[in-house]
Amino acid sequence: MVLSASSPSALATTGSSYTYVLKQAFSAAIGIAAMLILSKIDYKIYSRFYKIAYAGAIIVLLLVLVPGLR
């Protein structure tokens, strides 16, 4: 879906119609690797960091509301 939707604009701007597809595939590979690594860690270890993770998630959600940040 990414290829058919973005290949004309990618070809016009970068000269390659695969620019956005390669970025998407690279990000997907990193995400899958991180998922596999994190799935091997015992979940009880995560319970020590839930407050930090919760606060970080709230901060990131609030950053969405700040105009001008990119």
MODELLER restraints for C-alpha pairs under 7 A, 6 or more apart:
rsr = mdl.restraints
at = mdl.atoms
rsr.add(forms.Gaussian(group=physical.xy_distance, feature=features.Distance(at['CA:2:A'], at['CA:21:A']), mean=6.18, stdev=0.5))
rsr.add(forms.Gaussian(group=physical.xy_distance, feature=features.Distance(at['CA:3:A'], at['CA:18:A']), mean=6.99, stdev=0.5))
rsr.add(forms.Gaussian(group=physical.xy_distance, feature=features.Distance(at['CA:3:A'], at['CA:21:A']), mean=5.81, stdev=0.5))
rsr.add(forms.Gaussian(group=physical.xy_distance, feature=features.Distance(at['CA:6:A'], at['CA:20:A']), mean=6.93, stdev=0.5))
rsr.add(forms.Gaussian(group=physical.xy_distance, feature=features.Distance(at['CA:7:A'], at['CA:17:A']), mean=4.41, stdev=0.5))
rsr.add(forms.Gaussian(group=physical.xy_distance, feature=features.Distance(at['CA:7:A'], at['CA:18:A']), mean=6.55, stdev=0.5))
rsr.add(forms.Gaussian(group=physical.xy_distance, feature=features.Distance(at['CA:8:A'], at['CA:17:A']), mean=6.58, stdev=0.5))
rsr.add(forms.Gaussian(group=physical.xy_distance, feature=features.Distance(at['CA:10:A'], at['CA:16:A']), mean=6.18, stdev=0.5))
rsr.add(forms.Gaussian(group=physical.xy_distance, feature=features.Distance(at['CA:10:A'], at['CA:17:A']), mean=5.10, stdev=0.5))
rsr.add(forms.Gaussian(group=physical.xy_distance, feature=features.Distance(at['CA:10:A'], at['CA:19:A']), mean=6.22, stdev=0.5))
rsr.add(forms.Gaussian(group=physical.xy_distance, feature=features.Distance(at['CA:10:A'], at['CA:20:A']), mean=6.93, stdev=0.5))
rsr.add(forms.Gaussian(group=physical.xy_distance, feature=features.Distance(at['CA:11:A'], at['CA:17:A']), mean=4.47, stdev=0.5))
